[in-house]
Amino acid sequence: MEKTYNGWTNYATWRVNLELVDGLSPRDMDWDGMPLSGLAYAIKEYVEYIICPLRANTLAENYALAFVSDVNWSEIAKHMIENYADQWEEEAA
């Protein structure tokens, strides 16, 4: 997969990770070793709730959801796991 925006797949993936996901750990997403796709889905649900908590189907919400539809959720999940791998190793020791 070619990285095209600041080391990420695209602008949407970079921006969502930077502004909405950065600082969260897989544990914040209740990840306990489930497949990567499960963590990716949990992150997607979290972000969609943050940007559209009421699901009022407004024009602004529709634009926001269209923007996040371009996000590579698996890339964010993998990045999140990699960022916390060292922390887990220290806890296990």
MARLUMVO-810688 format. One line per field, with one value per residue (C-alpha): residue in three letters; x, y, z negated; residue number from 1. Coordinates in nm, 3 decimals. Example, Ala and Ser with C-alpha at 12.3 -4.5 7.8 and 13.67 -1.06 7.14 Angstrom:
<sites>
residu = [ALA:SER]
east = [1.230:1.367]
north = [-0.450:-0.106]
up = [-0.780:-0.714]
num = [1:2]
</sites>
This chain:
<sites>
residu = [MET:GLU:LYS:THR:TYR:ASN:GLY:TRP:THR:ASN:TYR:ALA:THR:TRP:ARG:VAL:ASN:LEU:GLU:LEU:VAL:ASP:GLY:LEU:SER:PRO:ARG:ASP:MET:ASP:TRP:ASP:GLY:MET:PRO:LEU:SER:GLY:LEU:ALA:TYR:ALA:ILE:LYS:GLU:TYR:VAL:GLU:TYR:ILE:ILE:CYS:PRO:LEU:ARG:ALA:ASN:THR:LEU:ALA:GLU:ASN:TYR:ALA:LEU:ALA:PHE:VAL:SER:ASP:VAL:ASN:TRP:SER:GLU:ILE:ALA:LYS:HIS:MET:ILE:GLU:ASN:TYR:ALA:ASP:GLN:TRP:GLU:GLU:GLU:ALA:ALA]
east = [0.000:0.151:0.165:0.054:-0.002:0.250:0.325:-0.043:-0.265:-0.449:-0.540:-0.853:-0.662:-0.388:-0.627:-0.862:-0.567:-0.410:-0.719:-0.952:-0.752:-0.400:-0.338:-0.591:-0.464:-0.608:-0.730:-0.937:-1.114:-1.166:-0.923:-0.806:-0.624:-0.917:-0.831:-0.704:-1.034:-1.217:-1.003:-1.041:-1.419:-1.416:-1.212:-1.450:-1.753:-1.584:-1.499:-1.845:-1.999:-1.768:-1.860:-2.230:-2.348:-2.716:-2.731:-2.971:-2.902:-2.814:-2.620:-2.316:-2.321:-2.351:-2.046:-1.850:-1.941:-1.846:-1.505:-1.439:-1.551:-1.206:-1.024:-0.810:-0.926:-0.696:-0.395:-0.494:-0.554:-0.216:-0.046:-0.222:-0.110:0.248:0.257:0.159:0.360:0.655:0.428:0.274:0.618:0.722:0.405:0.462:0.817]
north = [0.000:0.330:0.605:0.933:1.185:1.241:0.869:0.767:0.625:0.955:1.285:1.150:0.868:1.104:1.366:1.128:0.956:1.288:1.462:1.188:0.873:0.983:0.907:0.626:0.277:-0.051:-0.105:0.214:0.039:-0.275:-0.461:-0.784:-0.951:-0.972:-0.968:-0.641:-0.601:-0.600:-0.318:-0.128:-0.162:-0.042:0.265:0.340:0.317:0.540:0.808:0.801:0.845:1.138:1.321:1.227:1.140:1.201:1.059:1.334:1.282:1.645:1.778:1.844:1.490:1.348:1.547:1.436:1.071:1.105:1.236:0.948:0.693:0.744:0.650:0.338:0.201:-0.101:0.127:0.323:0.002:-0.139:0.188:0.188:-0.168:-0.093:0.218:0.020:-0.299:-0.174:-0.076:-0.425:-0.588:-0.378:-0.472:-0.842:-0.830]
up = [0.000:0.105:-0.155:-0.002:-0.283:-0.565:-0.568:-0.567:-0.294:-0.246:-0.407:-0.576:-0.746:-0.863:-0.994:-1.175:-1.339:-1.437:-1.569:-1.693:-1.764:-1.862:-2.227:-2.248:-2.317:-2.193:-2.549:-2.522:-2.236:-2.451:-2.227:-2.381:-2.095:-1.857:-1.487:-1.347:-1.164:-1.498:-1.632:-1.304:-1.332:-1.694:-1.597:-1.309:-1.537:-1.796:-1.539:-1.383:-1.727:-1.805:-1.486:-1.478:-1.830:-1.758:-1.406:-1.309:-0.937:-0.883:-0.587:-0.808:-0.944:-0.595:-0.483:-0.789:-0.730:-0.363:-0.471:-0.711:-0.452:-0.295:-0.617:-0.615:-0.952:-0.938:-0.898:-1.208:-1.404:-1.305:-1.397:-1.734:-1.811:-1.708:-1.928:-2.237:-2.173:-2.380:-2.670:-2.678:-2.676:-2.977:-3.165:-3.094:-3.229]
num = [1:2:3:4:5:6:7:8:9:10:11:12:13:14:15:16:17:18:19:20:21:22:23:24:25:26:27:28:29:30:31:32:33:34:35:36:37:38:39:40:41:42:43:44:45:46:47:48:49:50:51:52:53:54:55:56:57:58:59:60:61:62:63:64:65:66:67:68:69:70:71:72:73:74:75:76:77:78:79:80:81:82:83:84:85:86:87:88:89:90:91:92:93]
</sites>
